[in-house]
Amino acid sequence: MMNKIKTNPALAAAFYFVLTWIGYPIAALLSSYIRGISFTAAATRPYMIVCFVVASIIAAFQMYNKVKNSTTTQ
């Protein structure tokens, strides 16, 4: 599976997009402890949602380009 991720740009982008969103509940849990609010309140904060949307798109785009460039140069 890792070989397919390393050679297929679209699969690599999807993998890193999902990998970024796996961290969302962890960040919401930490935020709820730090701010002293419920997990639901922390998870539905617009600032956190926007940050993760932007971060996941950037990560997917970077990995797509990285895999695409590494496969075309070989």
Secondary structure as UniProt FT lines:
FT   HELIX           2..7
FT   HELIX           9..35
FT   HELIX           39..43
FT   HELIX           46..72
//
